[in-house]
Amino acid sequence: MNKTILAIDIGSINICAIIAEIKDGRVQIQGHGITRSQGVKKGAITNIELASKSIKKALSDAKRIAGSNISSAIVSISNAYAKSLNSTGVVNIPHKDISIKELDRVMKTALYNANIPNEFDIVHVLPYNFKVDDQDFIEDPYGMNASRLEVDVNIIMTQKSNLANLTKAVRSAGVEIDGIVLSGYASAIATMDEDDKELGVAVIDLGGQTSNLVIHTGNSIRYNDFLGVGSNHITNDLSMALHTPLQIAENVKIRHGNLSETSNEIIELPIIGDEESRNGVSLEIVHSVIFARVEETLMLLAKSLDKSALREQIGAGIILTGGMTKLKGMRELAQSVFPTMPVRIGYPNEEKIDGLFDELKSPEFSTAVGLVLYSAGQHTEYEINFRQELLHSKTVKKDDLGDIRIRQKEETREERNTFPVESEPKLEAKQEKNIIFDDLPDIGKGDNHPIKKFVNWAKQLF
């Protein structure tokens, strides 16, 4: 069965729209559009109208190339305001065989048990450990015989306002949201291979205004963090240090940015406010400015990695992706910051996708390609998405999940934070439960019933 996919990565520097088709189990890119981001800063929508125009421009370019008029999309959401917490769910297996219904039930139980703040909405519920009876670390419990199923999940959530603004911007561009994926999660999908998943890996996406860290161990994403620093900060540093306009500083970064080698060569740059004049600048200064900012960024991410307490579970090391990785010597510098772990630059995996345009093979488009792969089913084996629907790759009957009601977490939180208000029939029912001795009906014959005897004795006494 053929299926058309639209993926939109809303970044702080670029917005990328990709249209692909799933045919015979393979993903084929049909068209793409890339435009400069407006109304987006540090991963968050700051101007809905401008962001919507940028999305519409990228979308129209992709539609023109692909010849498609698709109107629903899977969209990335930044790690900027995302938080995560762990939870556990346990259910009994009445029929002794674990089906999709039981997997759905245990994961929703874990979600129900979590203490989700009122101002947050669910984005992903990712199981990283299944336990069947007393057996731990089950890779896939589907079809196994058991009396009890337990799961540990990582719940990724984002602020409701952030999600609402993203939805408004996308809808204003004439597109309905069919799925939402954390940008770091999408980057990991595009760059990881099976060995990385098996051994455990950290994926660091170094973007224009933000940097994301996600750690994949066991069966899914276990940890995610966000840093509001990206390659644009290097441009700003150069502009201030060299007293040159931002666009000139950006060109200097692209042409002369080198983290491993330095040079005494002098370059002539215009001065801010007096662009007709030129100022001679040594490339050694350029190297020092860029090196200092990148090293600081990587050191902060190393601290975040330590905070995760998962360093010992990362056997495959670190994958660096994102636009900042195009700086020469990035891998060598990262290797010095993470000396005990292998480091490599991660590109979108061409083996997973056909027809990848040369432009999209760059690390800066890992998130966009990852969104396509996610929509094609290359997500975690089991997952609850932002609509609280279970995603899986098993072939099941349509009615297997028919009687499972998706419980709205917002209602649950309101129930916890407010006193119960009962309807009139319930109040009447409670009143009927109050015993009035005079109205007590006879039970048995005459006054022989013990309660009736007690009532008569009380009447005589008083």
C-alpha positions as CSV (number, residue, x, y, z in Angstrom):
1,M,0.0,0.0,0.0
2,N,1.4,3.4,-1.0
3,K,1.4,6.3,1.4
4,T,2.5,9.9,1.0
5,I,4.3,11.6,3.9
6,L,4.8,15.3,4.6
7,A,7.4,16.2,7.2
8,I,8.2,19.8,8.4
9,D,11.2,20.6,10.5
10,I,10.7,24.0,12.1
11,G,14.2,25.1,13.0
12,S,15.5,28.4,14.3
13,I,17.6,29.0,11.1
14,N,15.9,27.0,8.4
15,I,12.4,25.4,7.9
16,C,12.6,22.3,5.8
17,A,9.6,20.5,4.3
18,I,10.0,17.0,2.7
19,I,7.4,15.1,0.8
20,A,8.0,11.3,0.5
21,E,6.2,8.2,-0.6
22,I,6.2,4.8,1.1
23,K,6.1,2.1,-1.6
24,D,6.7,-1.6,-1.0
25,G,8.2,-0.8,2.4
26,R,10.8,1.7,1.1
27,V,10.8,5.4,1.6
28,Q,11.3,7.5,-1.6
29,I,11.8,11.3,-1.4
30,Q,9.5,13.1,-3.9
31,G,10.4,16.8,-3.2
32,H,11.6,19.2,-0.6
33,G,11.6,22.9,0.2
34,I,14.0,24.9,2.4
35,T,13.4,28.5,3.5
36,R,14.9,30.9,6.1
37,S,13.1,30.8,9.4
38,Q,11.2,33.8,10.6
39,G,9.3,34.1,13.8
40,V,11.2,31.3,15.4
41,K,13.9,31.9,18.1
42,K,15.7,29.2,20.1
43,G,13.3,26.6,18.9
44,A,10.1,28.4,20.0
45,I,7.5,30.3,17.9
46,T,7.9,34.0,18.7
47,N,5.7,35.4,15.8
48,I,2.9,33.1,14.5
49,E,2.3,35.1,11.3
50,L,6.0,35.2,10.3
51,A,6.5,31.6,11.2
52,S,3.4,30.6,9.2
53,K,4.7,32.5,6.1
54,S,8.0,30.7,6.3
55,I,6.3,27.3,6.7
56,K,4.0,28.0,3.7
57,K,7.0,29.0,1.5
58,A,8.9,25.8,2.3
59,L,5.8,23.8,1.8
60,S,4.9,25.3,-1.6
61,D,8.4,24.6,-2.9
62,A,8.2,21.0,-1.8
63,K,4.7,20.6,-3.3
64,R,5.9,22.1,-6.6
65,I,8.8,19.6,-6.9
66,A,6.8,16.6,-5.8
67,G,3.6,17.4,-7.7
68,S,1.6,16.6,-4.6
69,N,-1.1,18.5,-2.7
70,I,-0.8,16.7,0.7
71,S,-2.5,18.7,3.6
72,S,-1.4,16.9,6.8
73,A,2.1,16.8,8.2
74,I,4.3,15.4,10.9
75,V,6.1,18.3,12.6
76,S,9.1,18.6,14.8
77,I,9.0,20.3,18.2
78,S,12.1,21.7,19.8
79,N,13.7,20.3,23.0
80,A,13.6,23.9,24.2
81,Y,10.6,23.6,26.5
82,A,10.5,19.8,26.7
83,K,10.9,17.9,30.0
84,S,10.9,14.2,30.7
85,L,10.1,12.0,33.7
86,N,10.1,8.3,34.3
87,S,7.1,6.2,35.4
88,T,6.1,2.6,35.9
89,G,3.0,0.6,35.0
90,V,1.9,-2.9,36.1
91,V,-1.0,-5.0,34.8
92,N,-2.2,-8.5,35.2
93,I,-2.6,-10.7,32.1
94,P,-6.0,-12.5,32.4
95,H,-5.6,-14.7,29.3
96,K,-1.9,-15.4,29.9
97,D,-0.8,-14.2,26.4
98,I,0.5,-10.7,26.0
99,S,-1.3,-9.0,23.1
100,I,-1.3,-5.4,21.8
101,K,-4.2,-4.7,24.1
102,E,-2.1,-5.6,27.2
103,L,0.8,-3.5,25.9
104,D,-1.4,-0.6,25.4
105,R,-3.0,-1.0,28.8
106,V,0.3,-1.3,30.7
107,M,1.8,1.8,29.0
108,K,-1.3,3.9,29.6
109,T,-1.2,2.7,33.3
110,A,2.4,4.1,33.5
111,L,1.2,7.3,32.0
112,Y,-1.8,7.5,34.4
113,N,0.6,6.9,37.4
114,A,2.9,9.8,36.3
115,N,2.6,13.2,38.0
116,I,2.2,15.3,34.9
117,P,2.2,19.1,35.6
118,N,-1.0,20.9,34.5
119,E,0.9,23.2,32.1
120,F,2.4,20.4,30.1
121,D,1.1,18.1,27.3
122,I,2.4,14.6,26.4
123,V,4.5,14.3,23.3
124,H,5.9,10.7,23.6
125,V,5.6,7.8,26.1
126,L,8.6,5.6,25.3
127,P,9.1,2.2,27.0
128,Y,12.7,1.4,27.8
129,N,12.3,-1.8,29.9
130,F,9.6,-4.5,29.9
131,K,9.4,-7.0,32.7
132,V,7.4,-10.2,32.3
133,D,6.6,-11.9,35.7
134,D,10.1,-11.9,37.3
135,Q,12.1,-11.7,34.1
136,D,13.6,-8.3,33.5
137,F,14.9,-6.5,30.3
138,I,12.5,-8.2,27.9
139,E,13.2,-6.8,24.4
140,D,9.7,-7.5,23.0
141,P,7.0,-9.0,25.3
142,Y,4.4,-9.4,22.4
143,G,3.1,-12.9,22.3
144,M,4.8,-14.1,25.4
145,N,3.0,-16.1,28.1
146,A,2.8,-14.4,31.5
147,S,0.6,-13.6,34.4
148,R,2.0,-10.1,35.0
149,L,3.5,-7.4,32.7
150,E,5.4,-4.4,34.0
151,V,7.0,-1.5,32.0
152,D,9.3,1.4,32.7
153,V,8.6,4.4,30.5
154,N,10.2,7.8,29.7
155,I,7.5,10.4,29.3
156,I,8.5,13.4,27.2
157,M,6.2,16.4,27.5
158,T,6.2,20.1,26.4
159,Q,4.5,23.2,27.6
160,K,1.0,23.6,26.4
161,S,1.5,27.1,25.2
162,N,4.5,26.0,23.1
163,L,2.5,23.3,21.5
164,A,-0.5,25.6,20.9
165,N,1.6,28.2,19.2
166,L,3.3,25.6,17.0
167,T,-0.2,24.2,16.0
168,K,-1.5,27.7,15.2
169,A,1.5,28.5,13.0
170,V,1.3,25.2,11.0
171,R,-2.5,25.5,10.6
172,S,-2.2,29.1,9.4
173,A,0.0,27.7,6.6
174,G,-2.9,25.5,5.5
175,V,-1.6,22.2,7.0
176,E,-3.1,20.0,9.7
177,I,-0.8,18.3,12.2
178,D,-0.8,14.5,11.9
179,G,2.1,13.9,14.3
180,I,4.5,15.7,16.6
181,V,8.1,14.5,17.2
182,L,10.8,15.8,19.5
183,S,13.5,17.2,17.2
184,G,16.3,15.4,19.1
185,Y,14.4,12.1,18.8
186,A,14.0,12.6,15.0
187,S,17.7,13.4,14.6
188,A,18.6,10.2,16.4
189,I,16.3,8.1,14.2
190,A,18.0,9.5,11.1
191,T,21.6,9.0,12.3
192,M,21.5,5.8,14.5
193,D,22.1,2.3,13.1
194,E,21.1,-1.0,14.8
195,D,24.5,-1.3,16.5
196,D,24.0,2.1,18.1
197,K,20.6,1.1,19.4
198,E,22.0,-2.2,20.8
199,L,25.1,-0.7,22.5
200,G,23.6,2.6,23.6
201,V,24.4,6.0,22.0
202,A,24.2,9.7,22.7
203,V,23.1,12.0,19.8
204,I,24.1,15.6,20.0
205,D,22.4,17.9,17.5
206,L,24.3,21.2,17.2
207,G,21.9,23.6,15.5
208,G,21.8,27.3,14.7
209,Q,20.5,28.6,18.0
210,T,20.1,25.5,20.0
211,S,21.9,22.2,20.8
212,N,20.0,19.0,21.8
213,L,21.2,15.9,23.6
214,V,19.3,12.6,23.6
215,I,20.5,9.3,24.9
216,H,19.2,6.1,23.5
217,T,19.8,3.0,25.6
218,G,17.8,-0.2,25.9
219,N,14.8,0.1,23.6
220,S,14.3,3.8,23.4
221,I,15.2,7.4,24.3
222,R,16.1,7.5,28.0
223,Y,17.2,11.1,28.4
224,N,16.9,14.4,26.6
225,D,18.3,17.9,27.3
226,F,18.5,21.3,25.7
227,L,21.1,24.0,25.5
228,G,20.2,27.5,24.1
229,V,23.5,27.8,22.3
230,G,24.2,27.1,18.6
231,S,26.3,28.2,15.6
232,N,24.7,31.6,15.5
233,H,26.4,32.4,18.8
234,I,29.8,31.9,17.0
235,T,28.7,34.5,14.4
236,N,27.7,36.9,17.1
237,D,31.0,36.4,18.9
238,L,33.0,37.0,15.7
239,S,31.0,40.1,14.9
240,M,31.8,41.6,18.4
241,A,35.4,40.5,18.5
242,L,36.2,41.7,15.0
243,H,33.9,44.7,14.9
244,T,32.4,43.6,11.7
245,P,28.8,43.2,10.5
246,L,27.0,40.0,11.2
247,Q,26.8,38.8,7.6
248,I,30.5,39.3,7.2
249,A,31.1,37.4,10.4
250,E,29.0,34.6,9.1
251,N,31.0,34.4,5.9
252,V,34.3,34.4,7.9
253,K,32.9,31.5,10.0
254,I,32.0,29.5,6.9
255,R,35.2,30.2,5.0
256,H,37.8,30.2,7.7
257,G,36.3,28.3,10.6
258,N,38.8,25.7,11.6
259,L,39.0,24.2,15.0
260,S,42.2,22.1,14.5
261,E,44.5,24.4,12.6
262,T,45.4,28.0,13.0
263,S,47.1,30.5,10.7
264,N,48.8,33.9,10.9
265,E,47.2,35.1,7.7
266,I,45.7,38.5,7.8
267,I,42.2,39.1,6.2
268,E,40.7,42.5,5.5
269,L,37.2,43.0,7.0
270,P,34.8,46.0,6.9
271,I,34.1,47.8,10.2
272,I,30.6,48.2,11.7
273,G,29.4,51.7,11.0
274,D,32.1,52.5,8.5
275,E,31.9,49.7,5.9
276,E,34.1,51.6,3.4
277,S,37.1,51.3,5.7
278,R,38.9,48.0,6.2
279,N,40.5,46.4,9.3
280,G,43.2,43.8,9.1
281,V,42.4,40.7,11.3
282,S,44.6,37.7,11.9
283,L,43.0,34.3,11.4
284,E,44.5,33.3,14.7
285,I,42.0,35.5,16.4
286,V,39.2,34.0,14.3
287,H,40.4,30.6,15.4
288,S,40.5,31.5,19.1
289,V,37.0,33.0,19.1
290,I,35.4,30.0,17.4
291,F,37.4,27.5,19.4
292,A,36.4,29.1,22.7
293,R,32.6,29.1,21.9
294,V,32.5,25.5,20.6
295,E,34.6,24.1,23.4
296,E,32.3,25.8,26.0
297,T,29.2,24.3,24.3
298,L,30.7,20.8,24.2
299,M,31.7,21.1,27.9
300,L,28.2,22.1,28.9
301,L,26.8,19.1,27.0
302,A,29.4,16.9,28.7
303,K,28.0,18.0,32.1
304,S,24.5,17.2,30.9
305,L,25.7,13.8,29.9
306,D,27.1,13.2,33.4
307,K,23.9,14.4,34.9
308,S,22.0,11.7,33.1
309,A,23.8,9.0,35.0
310,L,23.8,6.9,31.8
311,R,27.3,7.4,30.6
312,E,28.2,3.8,31.5
313,Q,25.4,2.5,29.2
314,I,26.6,4.4,26.1
315,G,28.8,1.7,24.4
316,A,28.5,3.2,20.8
317,G,29.7,6.6,22.0
318,I,28.6,10.0,20.6
319,I,27.0,11.0,17.3
320,L,27.4,14.7,16.4
321,T,25.0,16.1,13.9
322,G,23.5,19.4,13.0
323,G,24.8,22.4,11.0
324,M,27.7,23.3,13.4
325,T,29.4,20.0,12.7
326,K,30.4,21.4,9.3
327,L,33.2,23.3,11.1
328,K,36.6,21.7,10.3
329,G,38.0,19.8,13.3
330,M,34.7,19.4,15.1
331,R,35.1,15.7,15.6
332,E,38.7,16.0,16.9
333,L,37.7,18.7,19.4
334,A,34.7,16.7,20.6
335,Q,36.9,13.7,21.0
336,S,39.1,15.7,23.4
337,V,36.1,16.7,25.4
338,F,34.8,13.1,25.5
339,P,38.1,11.3,25.7
340,T,36.8,7.9,26.8
341,M,34.0,7.7,24.2
342,P,34.1,7.2,20.4
343,V,32.9,10.3,18.5
344,R,31.7,10.5,14.9
345,I,29.8,12.9,12.7
346,G,26.3,11.6,11.9
347,Y,24.7,12.1,8.5
348,P,21.2,11.1,7.5
349,N,21.3,7.3,6.9
350,E,21.0,6.9,3.1
351,E,20.4,3.1,3.5
352,K,17.0,3.9,5.1
353,I,15.7,6.2,2.4
354,D,15.8,6.4,-1.4
355,G,16.1,9.5,-3.6
356,L,17.8,11.6,-0.9
357,F,18.7,15.0,-2.6
358,D,22.3,16.0,-2.2
359,E,21.2,19.0,-0.2
360,L,19.4,16.8,2.3
361,K,22.5,14.6,2.9
362,S,24.0,17.3,5.2
363,P,23.9,16.9,9.0
364,E,21.8,20.0,9.4
365,F,18.8,18.1,7.8
366,S,19.0,15.1,10.1
367,T,15.9,16.1,11.9
368,A,13.8,16.6,8.7
369,V,14.9,13.2,7.4
370,G,14.2,11.6,10.8
371,L,10.7,12.9,10.7
372,V,10.1,11.1,7.4
373,L,11.5,7.9,8.8
374,Y,9.4,8.2,12.0
375,S,6.3,8.6,9.9
376,A,7.3,5.6,7.9
377,G,7.3,3.5,11.1
378,Q,10.9,3.6,12.1
379,H,10.1,4.8,15.6
380,T,10.5,2.9,18.9
381,E,8.9,-0.6,18.8
382,Y,6.0,0.6,21.0
383,E,5.1,4.2,21.7
384,I,2.2,6.3,22.8
385,N,2.1,9.5,20.7
386,F,0.8,13.0,21.5
387,R,-2.8,11.8,20.8
388,Q,-2.3,9.0,23.3
389,E,-2.5,6.4,20.6
390,L,-0.3,3.3,20.6
391,L,2.1,3.1,17.7
392,H,3.5,-0.3,16.9
393,S,4.5,-2.4,13.9
394,K,2.5,-5.6,14.6
395,T,-0.3,-6.8,12.4
396,V,-3.4,-7.0,14.6
397,K,-7.2,-7.1,14.2
398,K,-9.0,-3.7,14.0
399,D,-11.0,-4.4,17.1
400,D,-8.1,-5.5,19.3
401,L,-7.9,-2.0,20.8
402,G,-11.6,-1.2,20.4
403,D,-12.6,-1.4,24.0
404,I,-9.6,0.5,25.4
405,R,-10.7,4.0,26.3
406,I,-7.9,6.5,26.0
407,R,-8.1,8.3,29.3
408,Q,-7.5,12.1,29.0
409,K,-4.7,13.0,31.5
410,E,-6.1,16.5,31.9
411,E,-9.3,15.2,33.3
412,T,-7.4,13.1,35.7
413,R,-5.3,16.0,37.0
414,E,-8.4,18.1,37.5
415,E,-10.0,15.3,39.5
416,R,-6.9,15.3,41.7
417,N,-6.9,19.0,42.3
418,T,-10.6,19.6,42.9
419,F,-13.2,18.3,45.3
420,P,-15.7,15.8,43.8
421,V,-19.0,17.3,42.9
422,E,-21.7,14.7,42.7
423,S,-24.9,14.9,40.7
424,E,-28.3,15.0,42.3
425,P,-29.2,11.3,41.9
426,K,-26.0,10.4,43.7
427,L,-26.8,12.8,46.6
428,E,-30.2,11.3,46.9
429,A,-28.7,7.8,47.0
430,K,-26.4,8.9,49.8
431,Q,-29.4,10.3,51.8
432,E,-31.1,6.9,51.4
433,K,-28.3,5.2,53.2
434,N,-28.9,7.1,56.5
435,I,-30.9,4.8,58.8
436,I,-34.0,6.3,60.5
437,F,-35.0,4.0,63.3
438,D,-38.8,4.8,63.0
439,D,-38.8,3.9,59.4
440,L,-36.8,0.7,59.8
441,P,-38.7,-2.1,58.0
442,D,-39.5,-5.3,59.7
443,I,-37.2,-8.1,58.9
444,G,-38.4,-11.5,59.9
445,K,-41.5,-12.1,62.0
446,G,-42.9,-9.7,64.6
447,D,-40.3,-8.1,66.9
448,N,-37.9,-11.0,66.9
449,H,-35.4,-9.3,64.7
450,P,-32.4,-8.1,66.9
451,I,-32.3,-4.6,65.4
452,K,-36.1,-4.2,65.9
453,K,-35.7,-5.4,69.5
454,F,-33.0,-2.8,70.1
455,V,-35.2,0.0,68.6
456,N,-38.1,-1.0,70.9
457,W,-35.9,-1.1,73.9
458,A,-34.5,2.3,73.1
459,K,-37.9,3.8,72.8
460,Q,-39.0,2.5,76.2
461,L,-35.8,3.7,77.8
462,F,-36.0,7.2,76.6
